[in-house]
Each structure stands twice: as C-alpha cells, then as structure tokens.
Amino acid sequence: MARTTGIAGVLLCLCSIAHGQEQDQDRAPDANRPIGELVLDGTFMPFSLPARVGQTRAFAWGSGGYDSARKGAVADTAAEVQLWGPIALRGGATYSNETDRMRPSVGLRAQLLRQDRSGIDGALGVFYKAEGFTEAEGEIETFLSLGHVFERTAIMGNLVYGQDPEGNERDGEVRGSVLRRAGRFAFGVDTRARSALGTQRGTAAVKEPKYDATLGALGSVTVGGLVLFAEAGPNVVKMPQTTARTGAMAFAGLGSAF
C-alpha cells in the first residue's frame, strides 16, 4: 500500500508541475512541428529520452538489429501520445535473447523546464516495466531528462533509477547524446551505461547482468513523413561469475510523427 501511495504521489506531482507549465499557453511549443525539428529534439533517439514533451501530438518508432556481446537479436519500439499540454503517455517494448520475449513498459512523462524560460529543457518520467535490467519480476523506473537545443545541434542527458516493487534489486543508468542536423540528415553519438546497484539476490545473482555499456554512432535521414535511422558501435556486458564480454551492437529502424 505504501509503495502504491508513493507512486500515486509522484504522478500527482507530475500533473501539478505540468499544470503550472500549461498556464503559459502563449509560449507553449507547436504540437505539429516539422519532422526534421523533431529529430533534433531527440524524438527518435534510440537510447536517450528527449527532454521535450508535447512537441507533436503523437509519434512512434521501432528498430531491430544484433548484439554480438550477447550473441543475439535486439529489438525496441516506442510510442508517445500527448495527453494534455506538457503531459504525455509513453509505451514501448524491448526484446533481447536474455529473456527471449518482448518486455513491455508504460508510463507518464511531464515537462518541468522549458529552454525559452529556463535556458534548459527538463522532463521527468515514471514508468512501469514488466522486466528491468536486473529486475526479473518488473520494475518502477524514474527518468530525469535534461537537454539544450542550439540552432542545429542538440545535447541531451538522462539519469535513470529503477527498482523492483519489493526493493530487492535496483539499477542505475546514465544516457547521453549529441546530435547535429544538416538538412534532411542528422548524425551524432548516443550512449548508455547501466549498472546493478547493491547486492543482487536469488536468480538475479546468477542470470542478471552486473553492468553493460554501449557507445553508438547514429545517423538518420527524413524521407517525407518518415525518419530512417541506424546506430552502431562497441558495447560490453558483464554477467555474474564471468569475465566481461565485448562486442558491437548495430541496428536500424524507422519512425514517424502524427
């Protein structure tokens, strides 16, 4: 009950903060921006979660590829719908050969800071994932996203904390990206590093990773209303009782806004 109350409190806090943002309608962003601008905002970034919310009414993307460190396929999907002002509902699913099944997630994101007023964009998200990095029975994950968009360059960073409902397994993540736009094209880097926090117990001590990290070079092109993107780069994963395995991850995907 305490955990449920805590989650509800966080969501109410998101709504309250977002309501304050909504009062300034004349400075709110256009929810139907050109798709090239959405790319620069980080809307279709595979790893980093954008620091802007409600830049378009809805968007979706999906990708698939191969992870040689884990010796298996990877797939990821995401979709986000603007519910009201700076609040959006986001859902998705991730696949890897560690569990051999799609792992869905769903949650809310809210805009806290806007660059035109605060000099930086900031958003907070709270998600439930059916399976986390080290939480085989599901996790509650909190995302803090910060970013700044220059004329043709964007910088984004994420701090992420997740734990299972019982608090037995916990993990932390750092994600970051730099993106440069040149006409219909965009290129940059997109990174993610994840680590188990505290002592893993039970099945997590044997089957779940201790840490992993990926550094990807990203490129994209807009074709009409579609964004085609690809990312590739080195990665490393450390499983319990084994040495760290190094390899490369490569994937491609497409997305669109509505």
Buried (B, 14 or more C-beta within 10 A) or exposed (E): EEEEEEBEEBBEEBBEBBBEBBEEEEEBBEEEBEBBBBBBBBBBBBBBBBBBBBBBEBBBBBBEBBBBBBEEBBBBBBBBBBBEBBBBBBBBBBBBEBEEEBBBBEBBBBBBBBBEEEEBBBBBBBBBBBBBBBBBBBBBBBBBBBBBBEEEBBBBBBBBBBBBBEEBBBBBBBBBBBBBBEEEEBBBBBBBBBBBBEEBEEEBBEBBBBBBBBBBBBBBBBEEEEBBBBBBBBBBBBBEEEEBBEBBBBBBBBBBBE
